[in-house]
């Protein structure tokens, strides 16, 4: 993997949940957050949760599209799509 390469992932956010969790269905990462979507708190928490789940620093995760909606696209810096899929697979239903 070359430095500067990045992976992209579609995300569906579920704010105001009773507990935080993530689920990878093979195409979309579903993220349940306890925080409300107010003043960017849900976006900030989304970045933290995804970074922790994938084992990377928060600074490597950025929201590319969907800042104000529940459907988003994230860019993960210095990671291939294949590596990201492998790391997210542990959060699937299988």
Order of alpha helices (4+ residues) and beta strands (2+ residues): beta-beta-beta-alpha-beta-beta-alpha
